[in-house]
Amino acid sequence: MMLAAAILFWASLAAIVYHHAVYPLLLRRLAARRPPSPPPAPLAPEALARITLVIPAYQEAAFIAAKLRDCAGLDYPRDRLDVIVACDGCTDGTADVARATLAESACAGLRADVRDFPLNRGKVAVLNEVIADIPDGIVALSDVSASLTPDALLRAAAHFADPEVGVVAGTYRLRAAGSTGEAAYWRYQTRIKIDEAALGGPIGVHGAFYLFRRALWQPLEADTINDDVILPTRILARGARAVYDTDIVATEEEKTAQAQDFRRRVRIGSGNVQQALRLWALASLRRPGLAFIFLSGKALRAFVPFLLLVALLANGVLAASGSRIYQFLLAGQIGFYTLAVIALLQPAGMPRLARLAAYFTQGHLAGLIGGWRQMTGQDKGRWTRAG
């Protein structure tokens, strides 16, 4: 029993350290060997692709007006841009507010269609129906709470001038982070996606704003959770290129409360397990760069919360045998989690390291709960507003 516990402990610890520390450094070194691609040349107005910007919405009456005014401020020819607000069974008047906003002078000339679906079916069901009706061109998806840089569509269209490009993603910023840990997490994610894009392509994009060729789209399974991973990555897996442009910025305007952030991360944790299973074809060695990124990043991330639990339990068994080194390691784990709990309960005045420990612990606890929900069939893809 002690041998099995030791194997479980050290194997789990090695996988956790590899994912969080070794992989980002190795990815950075490998990506640095690839010279950065030059930015695409701006296109003449007549060469710009038709873009349909789809904004899925559920109970967004308080925010949809600002989103539509933001769309009206985008620097893109009006005759080549269509906006669709897809209201998924909203009962708070989201559709009425959207229509009233479109009648304002600030939105004059914006070609927008408000589709008010009577039943709440879930984001993926709405996206499948709306995108299926878009005949051709480029499809953009954007969250209601995200504002875009005015030239976002122009820059994206220039990338799509390359016929090999199937997905274009922008970077994600927070107007006001809910915590130090959240801000650090998104800086880390941005760096990872830059390096992934250089090496083989980002495994998933920021759902706040991304674009893809309508011709490469395939309907998603109704229970899909992280559509911003499954949808673009399947396009990437079929041989298209994905571009991650850090000059295209989607800014999250809504500050995330701690309870809201935890619910969101539980859902993401469930989606991480789901996508690790559904995207397993990316592990094919026919595209070694993509396989390395997938296995070291998204696939391993889905199971790190479980590995942390295994490491803690196995360490407890080994410490009970009287081994001083395992008792020391167990004390370290308990001390780390205790510090994290204290920082969660009383964040004010805590040092930055403690707040990062809190965000790490809370995130992996959410991942553990979400992963368990996914493996036991409790998540079906229906959405509710996080706030």
C-alpha positions as CSV (number, residue, x, y, z in Angstrom):
1,M,0.0,0.0,0.0
2,M,2.8,2.4,0.8
3,L,4.4,1.8,-2.6
4,A,1.2,2.5,-4.4
5,A,0.6,5.7,-2.3
6,A,4.2,6.8,-3.1
7,I,3.7,6.3,-6.8
8,L,0.4,8.2,-6.8
9,F,1.9,11.0,-4.8
10,W,5.0,11.6,-6.8
11,A,3.3,11.0,-10.2
12,S,0.5,13.5,-9.3
13,L,3.0,16.0,-8.0
14,A,5.2,15.7,-11.1
15,A,2.1,16.3,-13.4
16,I,1.0,19.3,-11.4
17,V,4.4,20.9,-11.4
18,Y,4.9,20.1,-15.1
19,H,1.5,21.8,-16.1
20,H,1.9,24.9,-14.0
21,A,5.7,25.5,-14.2
22,V,7.6,23.4,-16.7
23,Y,5.1,23.6,-19.6
24,P,4.8,27.4,-19.7
25,L,8.6,27.7,-19.7
26,L,9.1,25.0,-22.3
27,L,6.3,26.5,-24.5
28,R,8.0,30.0,-24.2
29,R,11.4,28.6,-25.3
30,L,9.9,26.7,-28.3
31,A,7.7,29.6,-29.4
32,A,10.7,32.0,-29.2
33,R,12.3,30.0,-32.0
34,R,9.5,30.9,-34.3
35,P,9.9,34.3,-35.8
36,P,6.7,36.4,-35.4
37,S,4.5,36.8,-38.4
38,P,4.3,40.3,-39.9
39,P,1.0,42.0,-39.4
40,P,-1.2,41.8,-42.5
41,A,-1.6,44.8,-44.7
42,P,-4.8,46.8,-44.3
43,L,-7.4,45.9,-47.0
44,A,-9.2,48.3,-49.3
45,P,-12.9,48.8,-48.4
46,E,-14.0,46.8,-51.5
47,A,-11.8,43.8,-50.4
48,L,-13.3,43.6,-46.9
49,A,-15.2,40.4,-46.1
50,R,-18.8,40.4,-45.0
51,I,-18.9,40.0,-41.2
52,T,-21.9,38.9,-39.2
53,L,-21.5,39.7,-35.5
54,V,-23.6,37.5,-33.3
55,I,-24.3,38.5,-29.7
56,P,-25.9,35.8,-27.7
57,A,-27.9,37.2,-24.8
58,Y,-29.7,35.9,-21.7
59,Q,-31.2,38.4,-19.2
60,E,-29.0,41.3,-20.4
61,A,-31.4,44.2,-20.3
62,A,-29.0,46.2,-18.1
63,F,-26.1,45.8,-20.5
64,I,-27.3,45.3,-24.1
65,A,-27.7,49.0,-24.9
66,A,-24.0,49.7,-24.1
67,K,-23.0,46.7,-26.3
68,L,-25.0,47.9,-29.3
69,R,-23.6,51.4,-29.0
70,D,-20.1,49.8,-28.9
71,C,-20.9,47.9,-32.1
72,A,-22.1,51.2,-33.7
73,G,-18.6,52.6,-33.0
74,L,-16.8,49.9,-34.8
75,D,-14.8,51.1,-37.8
76,Y,-16.2,48.9,-40.5
77,P,-18.3,49.6,-43.6
78,R,-22.0,49.4,-42.7
79,D,-22.9,47.5,-45.9
80,R,-20.5,44.7,-44.9
81,L,-21.5,44.3,-41.3
82,D,-24.6,42.7,-39.9
83,V,-25.3,42.4,-36.2
84,I,-27.6,39.7,-34.7
85,V,-28.7,39.9,-31.1
86,A,-29.9,36.4,-30.2
87,C,-32.1,36.6,-27.1
88,D,-32.4,33.1,-25.6
89,G,-35.7,33.2,-23.8
90,C,-35.0,36.5,-22.0
91,T,-37.8,37.5,-19.6
92,D,-36.2,40.8,-18.5
93,G,-37.0,42.9,-21.6
94,T,-33.5,42.4,-23.2
95,A,-35.1,42.4,-26.7
96,D,-37.2,45.5,-26.1
97,V,-34.1,47.4,-24.8
98,A,-32.1,46.3,-27.8
99,R,-34.7,47.5,-30.3
100,A,-35.1,50.8,-28.5
101,T,-31.3,51.3,-28.6
102,L,-31.1,50.6,-32.3
103,A,-33.6,53.4,-32.9
104,E,-31.2,55.9,-31.3
105,S,-29.2,58.3,-33.5
106,A,-26.0,56.7,-32.1
107,C,-26.9,53.5,-33.8
108,A,-28.0,55.0,-37.1
109,G,-27.0,52.9,-40.1
110,L,-26.1,49.8,-38.0
111,R,-27.8,46.8,-39.7
112,A,-29.0,44.8,-36.7
113,D,-31.6,42.1,-36.2
114,V,-33.0,41.3,-32.8
115,R,-34.1,37.7,-32.6
116,D,-36.2,37.1,-29.6
117,F,-36.5,33.3,-29.1
118,P,-39.4,32.6,-26.7
119,L,-37.8,29.6,-24.9
120,N,-34.5,29.4,-23.0
121,R,-32.8,26.5,-24.7
122,G,-29.1,27.3,-23.9
123,K,-26.4,29.3,-25.6
124,V,-25.2,26.5,-27.9
125,A,-28.7,25.7,-29.3
126,V,-29.2,29.4,-30.1
127,L,-25.7,29.6,-31.8
128,N,-26.4,26.5,-33.8
129,E,-29.7,28.0,-35.1
130,V,-28.4,31.5,-35.8
131,I,-25.2,30.5,-37.5
132,A,-26.9,27.9,-39.7
133,D,-28.9,30.8,-41.2
134,I,-25.8,32.9,-42.0
135,P,-25.1,32.1,-45.7
136,D,-21.4,33.0,-46.1
137,G,-18.5,35.2,-45.0
138,I,-17.1,35.6,-41.5
139,V,-18.9,35.0,-38.3
140,A,-17.9,36.9,-35.1
141,L,-19.1,36.0,-31.7
142,S,-19.0,38.5,-28.8
143,D,-20.2,38.7,-25.2
144,V,-22.6,41.4,-24.2
145,S,-20.3,42.5,-21.4
146,A,-17.3,43.0,-23.7
147,S,-16.4,46.2,-25.5
148,L,-14.1,46.0,-28.6
149,T,-11.3,48.1,-30.0
150,P,-12.8,50.2,-32.9
151,D,-10.5,48.6,-35.5
152,A,-11.1,45.0,-34.3
153,L,-13.1,44.0,-37.4
154,L,-10.7,45.7,-39.8
155,R,-7.7,43.9,-38.3
156,A,-9.6,40.6,-38.3
157,A,-10.6,41.0,-41.9
158,A,-7.0,41.6,-42.9
159,H,-6.0,38.3,-41.3
160,F,-8.8,36.5,-43.2
161,A,-7.4,37.7,-46.5
162,D,-5.1,34.7,-46.1
163,P,-7.3,31.7,-47.2
164,E,-5.5,29.4,-44.8
165,V,-6.7,31.4,-41.7
166,G,-9.9,29.9,-40.3
167,V,-10.0,31.6,-36.9
168,V,-9.0,35.0,-35.6
169,A,-9.0,35.7,-31.9
170,G,-8.4,38.8,-29.9
171,T,-7.0,39.2,-26.5
172,Y,-9.0,39.7,-23.3
173,R,-8.6,42.4,-20.7
174,L,-10.5,43.3,-17.5
175,R,-11.6,46.8,-17.0
176,A,-11.5,46.1,-13.2
177,A,-10.4,42.7,-12.0
178,G,-12.3,41.1,-9.2
179,S,-9.1,40.1,-7.4
180,T,-5.3,40.1,-7.7
181,G,-5.5,36.4,-8.6
182,E,-8.0,37.0,-11.4
183,A,-5.8,39.7,-13.0
184,A,-2.7,37.5,-12.8
185,Y,-4.6,34.6,-14.2
186,W,-5.7,36.5,-17.3
187,R,-2.1,37.8,-17.9
188,Y,-0.9,34.2,-17.7
189,Q,-3.6,33.0,-20.1
190,T,-2.7,35.8,-22.6
191,R,1.0,34.8,-22.5
192,I,0.1,31.1,-23.0
193,K,-2.1,31.8,-26.0
194,I,0.5,34.0,-27.6
195,D,3.0,31.2,-27.4
196,E,0.5,28.5,-28.4
197,A,-0.4,30.5,-31.5
198,A,3.3,30.7,-32.4
199,L,3.9,27.0,-32.1
200,G,0.8,25.4,-33.5
201,G,-2.4,27.4,-32.7
202,P,-4.3,28.4,-29.5
203,I,-6.3,25.6,-28.0
204,G,-9.4,27.6,-27.5
205,V,-9.8,31.4,-27.6
206,H,-11.3,34.1,-25.4
207,G,-15.0,33.8,-25.8
208,A,-15.5,37.6,-25.3
209,F,-14.7,38.0,-29.0
210,Y,-13.5,35.7,-31.8
211,L,-14.2,35.2,-35.5
212,F,-14.2,32.2,-37.9
213,R,-15.1,31.3,-41.5
214,R,-18.8,30.3,-41.8
215,A,-17.8,27.7,-44.4
216,L,-15.7,25.9,-41.7
217,W,-18.3,25.9,-39.0
218,Q,-20.0,22.7,-37.9
219,P,-22.9,22.5,-35.4
220,L,-21.9,21.9,-31.8
221,E,-23.4,19.2,-29.6
222,A,-26.3,20.6,-27.6
223,D,-24.6,20.0,-24.3
224,T,-21.3,21.8,-25.2
225,I,-20.1,24.0,-22.4
226,N,-16.9,25.8,-23.5
227,D,-18.0,26.6,-27.1
228,D,-15.0,29.0,-27.3
229,V,-12.7,26.0,-27.1
230,I,-14.6,23.3,-29.0
231,L,-15.8,25.4,-32.0
232,P,-12.5,27.1,-32.9
233,T,-10.3,24.2,-32.0
234,R,-12.2,21.8,-34.3
235,I,-11.6,24.2,-37.1
236,L,-7.9,24.2,-36.2
237,A,-7.9,20.4,-36.1
238,R,-9.2,20.2,-39.7
239,G,-6.1,22.0,-40.9
240,A,-7.0,25.7,-40.8
241,R,-4.8,28.3,-39.1
242,A,-5.7,30.2,-36.1
243,V,-4.4,33.7,-35.4
244,Y,-4.1,35.3,-32.0
245,D,-3.9,39.1,-32.4
246,T,-3.0,41.0,-29.2
247,D,-3.9,44.3,-30.9
248,I,-7.5,43.1,-31.1
249,V,-8.8,43.7,-27.6
250,A,-12.1,42.7,-26.0
251,T,-12.4,44.5,-22.6
252,E,-14.6,43.0,-19.9
253,E,-16.7,45.9,-18.6
254,E,-18.5,44.0,-15.8
255,K,-16.5,43.5,-12.7
256,T,-16.7,39.9,-11.5
257,A,-17.9,39.3,-7.9
258,Q,-16.3,36.4,-6.0
259,A,-19.4,34.2,-5.9
260,Q,-20.0,34.9,-9.6
261,D,-16.4,34.0,-10.5
262,F,-16.7,30.7,-8.6
263,R,-19.8,29.7,-10.4
264,R,-18.2,30.6,-13.7
265,R,-15.1,28.5,-12.9
266,V,-17.2,25.5,-11.8
267,R,-18.8,25.6,-15.3
268,I,-15.4,26.0,-17.0
269,G,-14.1,23.1,-14.9
270,S,-16.9,20.9,-16.2
271,G,-16.2,22.1,-19.8
272,N,-12.5,21.3,-19.4
273,V,-13.2,17.7,-18.8
274,Q,-15.7,17.6,-21.6
275,Q,-13.4,19.2,-24.1
276,A,-10.4,17.0,-23.1
277,L,-12.5,14.0,-24.1
278,R,-14.1,15.5,-27.3
279,L,-10.9,17.0,-28.7
280,W,-8.7,13.9,-28.1
281,A,-7.9,13.8,-31.9
282,L,-5.6,16.7,-31.3
283,A,-3.2,14.3,-29.6
284,S,-2.3,12.9,-33.0
285,L,1.4,13.0,-33.6
286,R,0.8,14.0,-37.2
287,R,0.8,17.6,-35.9
288,P,3.3,17.3,-33.0
289,G,3.2,21.0,-32.0
290,L,-0.6,20.9,-31.6
291,A,-0.4,17.6,-29.8
292,F,2.2,18.9,-27.3
293,I,0.0,22.0,-26.7
294,F,-3.2,20.0,-26.2
295,L,-1.8,17.3,-24.0
296,S,0.3,19.6,-21.8
297,G,-2.3,22.4,-21.6
298,K,-6.0,21.8,-22.0
299,A,-6.0,18.0,-21.5
300,L,-3.8,18.0,-18.4
301,R,-5.5,21.1,-17.0
302,A,-8.9,19.3,-16.8
303,F,-7.5,16.7,-14.4
304,V,-5.1,18.8,-12.3
305,P,-7.8,19.4,-9.6
306,F,-8.2,15.6,-9.2
307,L,-4.4,15.2,-9.1
308,L,-4.2,17.8,-6.3
309,L,-6.7,15.8,-4.3
310,V,-4.8,12.5,-5.0
311,A,-1.5,14.2,-3.9
312,L,-3.1,15.3,-0.7
313,L,-4.7,12.0,0.2
314,A,-1.6,9.9,-0.8
315,N,0.6,12.3,1.2
316,G,-1.7,11.7,4.2
317,V,-1.3,8.0,3.9
318,L,2.5,8.2,3.6
319,A,2.8,10.7,6.5
320,A,0.8,8.3,8.7
321,S,3.6,5.7,8.2
322,G,5.9,7.9,10.3
323,S,8.1,9.2,7.4
324,R,9.5,12.6,8.4
325,I,9.8,13.8,4.8
326,Y,6.1,13.0,4.0
327,Q,5.0,14.6,7.3
328,F,6.9,17.7,6.3
329,L,5.3,17.7,2.8
330,L,1.9,17.2,4.3
331,A,2.4,20.1,6.7
332,G,3.4,22.2,3.7
333,Q,0.2,21.3,1.8
334,I,-2.0,21.9,4.8
335,G,-0.3,25.2,5.5
336,F,-0.7,26.4,1.9
337,Y,-4.5,25.6,1.9
338,T,-4.9,27.1,5.3
339,L,-3.3,30.3,4.1
340,A,-5.6,30.3,1.0
341,V,-8.7,29.9,3.1
342,I,-7.7,32.8,5.4
343,A,-7.0,35.0,2.3
344,L,-10.4,34.0,0.9
345,L,-12.2,34.9,4.1
346,Q,-10.2,38.1,4.9
347,P,-8.6,39.3,1.6
348,A,-8.0,42.8,2.9
349,G,-4.4,43.4,4.0
350,M,-3.2,39.9,3.0
351,P,0.1,39.8,1.1
352,R,-0.1,39.2,-2.7
353,L,1.3,35.6,-2.4
354,A,-1.6,34.7,-0.1
355,R,-4.1,36.2,-2.5
356,L,-2.6,34.2,-5.4
357,A,-2.8,31.1,-3.3
358,A,-6.4,31.8,-2.6
359,Y,-7.2,32.2,-6.3
360,F,-5.3,29.0,-7.1
361,T,-7.1,27.0,-4.5
362,Q,-10.5,28.4,-5.2
363,G,-10.0,27.8,-8.9
364,H,-9.0,24.2,-8.5
365,L,-11.8,23.5,-6.1
366,A,-14.2,24.9,-8.7
367,G,-12.5,22.7,-11.3
368,L,-12.9,19.6,-9.0
369,I,-16.6,20.3,-8.5
370,G,-17.2,21.1,-12.2
371,G,-15.2,18.0,-13.4
372,W,-17.1,15.8,-11.1
373,R,-20.4,17.2,-12.4
374,Q,-19.3,16.5,-15.9
375,M,-18.2,13.0,-15.3
376,T,-21.4,12.2,-13.5
377,G,-23.6,13.7,-16.2
378,Q,-25.0,16.6,-14.2
379,D,-24.2,19.4,-16.7
380,K,-26.3,19.6,-19.8
381,G,-25.2,22.9,-21.3
382,R,-28.1,25.2,-20.3
383,W,-26.9,28.6,-19.3
384,T,-28.0,31.1,-16.6
385,R,-26.6,34.5,-16.1
386,A,-23.6,34.4,-13.8
387,G,-24.3,37.6,-12.0
